[in-house]
Amino acid sequence: MKLTWRLEEFFRHDLWAADLSEFSPWRRRAYSILRLLLVIGRDFTSGDLTLRAMSLVYTTLLSLVPLLAVSFSVLKAFGVHNQVEPLLLEFLAPLGAKGEEIVDVIIRFIENINVGVLGSAGVALLFYTVVSLISKIEETFNYIWRVRTPRRWVQRFSDYLSVLLIGPVLVFAALGIAGSMMSGTLVQRIIALEPFGTAFYVAGILVPYLLTIAAFAFVYIFIPNMTVRIPAALTGSTVAGLMWKLAGWLFASFVAGSARYHAIYSGFAVIIFFMIWLYVSWLIFILGAQITFYVQRPEFVRLAQGRRAISNRLKEKLALILMFRIAHNHYHGQPAWTLDALAQRLGVPGDMLGDLLAIMEKGGYIVETADNPETYVPARDLDTILLEDFLATVRSAGDGAFLYNETQLVIPEVEQVLADRDRAAGTALGDKSVRQWVAATPKEV
């Protein structure tokens, strides 16, 4: 019983309260990995990720054929369209013989699509369906990364279509070049020598895993509407790629031993297995994105265990820090702050800062630029922004969302205390403006 209590206390408090800077490197890494696993497990059991995976399954069923049709048309122009079928067979390999049937049906659908018959409206709908799938993936990634502003529609079409039109060509061209090189006489002679033959055999085993990891990493970097660092993306994609390969092997074993399901569902069994495999694939894909997020933003790991509510005093302090940072860089001619840069500098989650920045923007103190990524600059001259007014705006933010009978909340004694407090604060700050505030500080703070 005592051991159980100690373990519970360790996972509930000690693991999160520990200062990792005081530990040895191996213990620090062990604590970090254990924290990450617990947070990922909590996110998985919360249900949000599973719901988004199911949503992507539905969108995939609607968009799969149009997506492949667009890619097939582009690849056909370059003479490498025959590579689509092997790629589908690799993805649906866990379904066994049923996977081959599904691939055959999909390929026949693609080949029967006649763009000339569809007309301009049909082609536009075809591309819209494809873009909607990637847009749904971006929405999921932005949710994971706490990104408040998605790509604009014009930017979505330009970015997404460039990937759809150029990406498949580059991928299959690289595969074709690699295949032709491997079939060369000189390469075959080198392979016949040891240890090159063994190295080639090992490479043949590793290449599918490496390609899967590279594909995952590319999506993790490109899709979110923010800058994702390559090491973080590689960490998430490596875990997700290995999990996906392992899940494929386990799912193939499950399908091979599911004769009774075929007896019950008959022809529908293959559809059910296909949807389950899509769900498992998307779930692993999302978990990899979640790992990428936590690796790049480790401050969220510890925060995930605590409450997200903050006191009014901390809210005012963070708002003042944000106003100071934004005004300071503007006054001294330094680069404007992005939300991600502010979050990393302060060690505070971006969504928490985003709420405060929204209050400041609504109050007319700052404005979000149209840069990519967006930056924040003062909305007006710093001399016209008084600290007393700024704090009053932050303090009263959200009052209008609380529905109440105002007359019932008016007690003279309480009103007098609040008035005295505001009068004292106003006297202390005087008419001090933000310009006077930041002008007294050095350029580097």
N, C-alpha and C positions, 0 to 999 in steps of 0.2 A: 504493500500500500504506500509506504514511504517513497519507494522508487518511482511508482506511478505519479505521485504528487510532485516529485522533483522533476520528472520529465515534463509534466504539464506546465510547471512553473518555468522551466527552461524555454519551452517553445512559445509560451505566452508572453514572457517578460524578458528573461535573461538574454535570449538570442538577439532581441531587438535593441535592448538597452546597452549592449556591450559596445565599447569604443574600439573599433578594429585597428586604429592606428597604434594601439599598445600591444598588439599581437604579433607573433612571428608570421612570416609570409605564408607558410602552409596553413596555419590556423586561420589567418585572415581570409584566405581563399576558401577554406572549408565553410566558414561562417557565411561568406557571400553566396556561395552556391546553395547552401541550405536555405538561406533567406529567399533566394530566387525561386527555388523549387516550391517552397510553401506559398509564396505569392502567386506563382503560376497555378498551383493547385487550387487556391482560393478563387482566382479569376475563372478557372474552368468550372468549378462547382457553382459559381454564382448564377450561371445560366446565360449571361449576355453573349459570350463567345459562341455557345452552341446555337443560340437563336440566329446569330449572324451567319453561322455556317449553313444553317437550314435555309436562310434567305438566299445565300449564294447558290445553293443547290437548285432552287426554283429558277433563279435568273439564268443559271447555266443551261438548264433544260430548254429554256426559251431561246437562248443566244448561241448554243453550241454549233448548230448547223450554219447560221449566218456567219459566225466567226470563222469557221473552217472554210466556208465558201469564199470569203474575202481573201483569206490567206492562200487558198487553193488557186484563185484567179491570179494573184500576184506571182505565186511560184510557177504557175503554168507559163507565164510570159517569159520566165527565165529557164524553163525546161527542167525544173527540179520538183515538179508537183507530185511525182511518184513517191517522194519521201514522206508525204502526209500520212499515208496508210501505215508504214512501219512505226511512226511516232504514236499514232492512236493505238496500235497493237501493244506497244510498250506500256502505255498508260493503263490499258484495260487488261493487261496480262493476268492480274489476280483473278479475273473472272473466268479464266480458262477458255474452253471452247465457246462458251457463251459470249465472251469478249470479242472473239472473231466474228460472230454473227452480228453483234452490234456495230462493229467497225464496217462490215460489209454493207449494212443498211445505211449507215451515215455516209459512206463513200458514194453509194448510189444516189442518195439525196443530193449530195454536192454536185455530182456530175449532171444531174437532171435540172439544176438551176440554170435557167437561161436569162442572162441579164438583159438581153434585147427585148424579151417578152415582158419583163418586169416594168419597164418604163422608168422615167425619172423619179416618180413618186415611190415606186417599188425599191429602186436602188437607194433612195434616201432613207426609206424605212429599214432597209437591210443594214446600212451603215449605222443608223440610230440604234438598232438592236445590239450591234456589236459594241458601240460606245457605251451603251447603258450597262453592259456587263462590267467593263473596266471601271465605269463610274461607280458602280456598286462596290467594287473592290476598293476603290479609293475612299469611299465613304467609311468602309470598315476600318481601313488603315488609319484614316484621320481620327476615328473614334479611339483607336488604340493609342495613337500618338497625341491625343488631346488637342488636335488641330481644330481651331474654331472656324477657319475660313477655307472652304474648298476652292479648287481651281475654277476660274471663270469658264463659261461654256465655250467661248472661242478658244481659250487655251487648252481645254479638254480635247476638242476636236483636232487641233493641230498636234498636240503631244501624242494623243492616243493613235491617231491615224499614221503618224510617222513611225510608231512602233509596229503597227499592224502591217504597214506596207514595206518597211525596210527591215524590220527585225527578222521575219521568216527567211528573207533572202540571205541575210548575213549568216544566220544559223545554219541553214542547209548548205550554203556555199562552203562554209567552214567544214561541215561534215563531209561534203563531197571532196574537198581538197585533201582532207585527212585520209579519206578512203582511197583516193587515187594514189596518194603518196605511199600508203601501206602496200598497195598492190604493185609498186614499182620493183624492178629486178634488183636494183642495188639494195633497197630496203629488205627484200626477201633474203638476200645473201647475208646481210648483217644480222637478221633475226636468227639465221641458222647457226650463228656463233654464240657461244656462252661467254659472259652471262647475259648477253643481249636478248637471247630467246626467252629466258626466265623473266627478264624485265618487261618484255613485250607481253608475256602472259599475264603478269601482275597488272600491267597497265590496262589490259583488256578487261580485267575484273573491276578496276578502280574507275575507269572512264565513265561508265553509266552513273556512278555515284557522284563523280565530280561535275558532270553535266547537270544533274539534278540540283546539286548545291549551287552551281553557278546561275541556273535559271531562277531559283528561289531568291538568291541574293540580288539579282538584277531587278526583280519585281519589288523587293523590300526597299531598294534604293530609289527606284523611279516613281512608284505609285504614290507614296505619301506626299502631301503638299508641304514639304519641309526638307531640310538637308539631313540625310541619313549618312552617318559615317560608315565607311567600308568595313572596318573591323567588327563593328556591331552587327552589320548585315551578314557578314560571313559567319559570325557566331550563331545567329539565329537560323541561317540557311543550312548550316552544317547539322545542327540538331534536327531541324525539320526534315532535311533530306534523308538522314539516317532513319528517322522515325517513319518516314513515308515508305522507304524500302522495306523496313521491318514489318510495317503494317500490311504491305502488299504480300509479303510471304505468309503472314498469318491469315490474311483474308483469302488467299488462294487455298490454304489448307481448309478453311471453313467452307468455301464453295465446293471443294472436292468431296467433302463429307456431308453434304446437305441434300442427299437424294430425297429425303422425306419432304423437304420444302418444295422440290419440283413436283412431287406427287400431289401436294396440297394446292399449290398455286398454279401448276401447269405452265402455260406460256407466260404468265405474268411474273414468274420467278426471276427471269433474267432482268426484267425491268426493276424489280425490287432490289436485286443485288447491285445493279448499276447505280441506283439512287443511293444505296447505302455506301457504296465505294466512293461516290462523289462527296457524300457528307463527311466520310472519314478523311478524304483527301483535303477538303476545305478546312476541316477542323485542325488538322496537322499544320496546314499552311498558315492559319491564323495564329496558332500557338507559336510558330516560328517568328511571326511578326511581333508577337507579344514579348518574346525573349529578346529580340532585337531592340525593342523599345526600352526594356529594363536594363540591358547592357549599356546602352548609350545614356540613359537617364537613371543612374542608380539611386538618386535621391527619392524616386518614387517607390522603391522597394521598401524602405523603412516607413514611408508615409502611408503605404497601403495598410499597415497594421494599426495605424492610429486613426483618430477621428479627423475628418476633414474640416470641421467647424473651427473657426478662429475667433478669438476675442475681439471686441471692438477696439481695444487698445492696439493689438497687433495689426488689425485692419488699417487703422489710421497710420501706424508706423510704416507699414509696407507701402501705402499710398504716398506718403511723404518721400520715401526712398525712391519710388518710381518717378515721382515728379522731379526730385533732385537729379537723378541720373539723366533723365531725358533733357531737362533744362540745362544741366551742366555741359553735356556734349554739344548741345545747340549753341550755347553761349561761347564756348571755347573752340567752335568750328571742328569738332570731332565727329566721326561717323555716327549716324543715328542708330538707336538701339532697335533690335528685333526682339520679339517675344522670347524666342529661344535663347538668345544671348542674355537677356535679363534673367531668365530662369536659371541658366547655368551660373551666372555671376553671383546671384543671390542664394542659390541652392534651394529655391522654392518652386513647387510645381507650376508649370505654365498655365494650367487651367485656372488655378487660384489667382495668379497674376492677371490672367486674361479678364477675369471678372472685375478686378480693380481698374484695369485699363479701360474697360467698357464704361465704368462709372465716370472716370476722368474724361473720356471722350464725350459722353453724353452731357457732362457739365460744361463742355466748351473749353477745357484746359489743354487737351492734346488732340492731335488728329492723326489718323492712320494714312500713310502714304500708299501710292499705287505700285510701289516697288515689289519685286519678287525675290526674297520674301518681304512682307510688309514691314515697314519701320514706323517709329513713332516720333513726332516732333511737336513742339508747342503749337497750339492752335492760334495764339495771338501773342502780342508783345509781352515780354516777361514783366515789364513794369506794371501792366494792368492786372496781373495775377497776384492777388493778395493771399498770404498764407492763411489768414483767418477765414476768408471766404472759401478757400480750397478745403480746409478741414471741416467746415460746416457742411459742404457739399458731400464729402465722403461720409460724414457721420449720419447724415439724413438720407443716404441712398437706400431705396427700397421701402421708404415709409408709405409711398402711395400704393404698394402692393398689399398692404395690410388693411383689410376691410373692417371698419369699426365705427361705432357711434362716437364721434369725437367729443361730444359734450360730456359723455360719461368718463372720459379720461382727463378731465380738467379739474384738478384739485389745487386750490390757491397755494397751499403750503408747498406742494411739489413743484408747481410752476415757479415759485420764488427761488427754490434751490437751483433749478435748471437755469434760470435767468442769472443768478449770481455766478454760477459756474461759467456761463458764456461770457459774462461781463469781465470776469477775471482773466479768462483766456484771451479775450480781445485786448484788454489793457496790456497784457504781457507781450503780445505780438505786435501791437500797435498797427501801423500801416505798412509793415514790412512786406515788400514784394519778393517774388521769386528771383528777380534780377539781383536785388541786393543780397539775397541769400546765397546764390551761386557765385556772384562776383567776388565774394570774400574768400573763396576757396581756390587752391592752386589748380593748375590745369590737369594734373594727374592725381586722382584720388581713388 
